Amino acid sequence: MGTLRKLLEKHGKRKAIVGLTAWDYPSGLLAQRAGGIDMVLVSDSLGKIVLGLPGSIGLSLDDMIHHAKAVARAVKTPFLLADLPMGSYEISPEQALTSAIRMIKEAPGVSGVKLEGGKEIIPQVSKITSAGIPVFCQVGITPQRTIQTANDEEGTGRSEVSASEIFDDAICLQNAGAVGIMLTAVSQEAAKLMRDHLTVPTIGIGYDLFTSKAVCKVE
């Protein structure tokens, strides 16, 4: 299984790092056999893409663990990361750590977890990383915190104010122990700020302009 150290080494050498999403055994095999894939994300987008839900909000931690297990059976080389779904970490740092431990223990092969949010999840990030579990954080569009509307794909980092706020969130999350920041629908200005000033990788979900790498969804 790929390691976080290898990812960070590539980032330190300013080499491109490529990621894919996977939701089940077949998509995990696709990522494994593609070659050149450094990281695989078991994304909560499986709620909509695989299970036919309106979005990711209806997913449970048990759902995510079930699908992470399937992906882990296929993915042997890339670093494997899984989303913690809405409701599994927001209540308290202790809840977040319990959920992260369940994911790592019950889905062998998963090496890290991803949370959505900004400064409000700093206690959760600190608690999970203090237990030695790598945490990636998603800023910008955060589907778990968004009522599903026709405007969901519009960027929240499109203005100077929101770009500054997102950048500030990212810095605080890095300082709390996050090992990577994922960006969704943020402005080029915000993405460039983070790429130039963060020491951890910045990961564009669906794009790689002004980021360290990109995670692409295969639908």
N, C-alpha and C positions, 0 to 999 in steps of 0.2 A: 504494500500500500504506500502511496506517495506520502511524503512527510511535509510538514509545515516548513521545516528547515530548508528543504529544496526550493520551495516557493520563494522564501525570503532571500535565498541566495540568488535566484534568477532576478528578483526585484533589485537586489543590490548591484547586480551587474547590468541593470537596465535592459535586460532581455525580455522580449515579449512572453507573456504567460497567457495561455489559452484555457478557457473553461467552457463547460457545457452543463446544461441542466439535464436531470434524469428523474424519472418518477417510478420506474418499475424495472424488472429484469431485462426486457428487450431494449429499453432506452439506455440502460446501464451498459449492456453489451455493445451497443452502438458507440458509446463514448469510449469504452475500453478498446475496441477494435479500430477506432478512427486513427489512432496514432498521433502523437504530438499534443495530446490533451493533458494539461497539468493539474486541473482541478475539476471536480464534478460536484454540482450543487443539487441536492434533493430538495427541490423547490416546492413551496406551498401552492404554487400555481397549479399543482396537480389537482387541486380542488375543482378548478374550472376545466382544465384540459383533459384530465383522466376520469374524474368522478361526475362531471356535469353539473357541479354546483355553480351558483351565480358568481362566486369569487372564492377567496381563500378563508373568509371569516368563519365558515361552518366547519372547518377542519379541527379535529381533536389531536392531542398529542399521540394517542394510540394510532390514529390514522397515519401520522407522519412516521412513527416508528415502524409500522407495518410496511410502508413503502420504502423506507430507508433500508430495512432488512433486505428487501428484494434487490434494490440497487447494489447494495454491498456484496451480494452474492456474485454480481457480474463485474464490478469495478475492482481491479487488483492493483493497478499502477498509479492512477491519479490520486491526489489528495481528495478525500471525500468529506463533504460538509453538508449539514442538513438544517433546514429552517426549524425553529421552534415556533409553533403556531400561536395565533392570538389566544389569549387566555391562559397560556401555560407559563408566563414569566412576569406579567405586569404587576401582579398583586404585591409581591415582595421579593427581595433578593433571595430569600430562602426558597421560595417557590421556583424561582428561575434556576437555582443550582440543582434542586431536586429534578426538575425537568431535563436539564442538561445531562445530569448523571444517568437518568433513565435512557436518554437517547444513546449515549456512548456505550452503556452496558448492554442494552437490549438489542442494539443494532451494531454488532461487532464489525469493525471496519470504518465506521463513521469516526472521524478524528476531530471534528469541531462543529460548532453550532452558529447559526446566524439569527440575530435579533433585529427588529425594526425600531427606529426611533432616534431621538437626539439626547439632550442632556437628561431628560426624565428617566432614561434607562441606565444612567451611570452606575447607580448602586448594584444593579443586576449584572452589568458587565464586570465590575470589580469583584463581585462575589464568585461568579463563574470562573474567571481567570485565576482567582486566588486558589482554586482547586486544581489548577493545571490544565483546564480545558480551553482550547483556543476559541476565541469569539470574533466573528465578523459582524459588522453592523451596517445596516442599510439606511441611507438617508435620501432625501428627495421625495419622490412618490413612495409612500409606504402603504401598500394595499390593505394591510391588516387594520390600519387606522383610518381608512377612507370608505365612506358610504359609496357603494357602487353607483356611479353616474356616468353620463355620456362624456364628461370632462375628465375622467380619471387619468387619461394619458397626458394631460397638460402638465407641464413642469411646474413644480413649486419653487424652483430656483431661478425663475425668469427675471425677477427684478433685482436691482442692486441690494435692496434690503434683505430679501429672502436669500440671495446668494451669500451675503455676509453671515446671516444666521445659520445657514447650512454649513458653511465653513467653520464657524465657531463650534457648532455641534460636533463636527468631525474631529476637531482638535481636542475637544473635551473627551470624546470617546476613545481617541488614541491614548490620551493621558490616563484614562481609566483602565487601559490594558487591552483594548481591541487590537487585533493583529492585522486587520484589514478593514477598509471602508468600501461598501458597495454603493454605487450611485445610480439612481433611476430618474430619468427625465429632469436633470438639473441643467442649468445654463452652462454654456462653454466657459463663461467667466468663473463660475463656481468650481467646475471641474478642474480648470487650470490652477486656481488658487490651491486646491487640495493636492493636486499632483506636485506643485512646486514647493509646498510648505509642510506636507505630512511626511513622516519617515516610513510609515507603513504603506503597503500597496493600496492604490485606489482602483476599484474594479467597476467598469461600466457594464451595467446589465443591458445587453443588446447593442452596445456601441463602445468604441474605444478611443474616441477623440479626447485628448488631454487626460488620459488615464494610464495606469500602469498595465492594464490588461482588460479583457472583456469576457463576460460570460454570455453565451448565446443560448437562446431557447430553441430547442428542436421540437416543432409541433407537427 
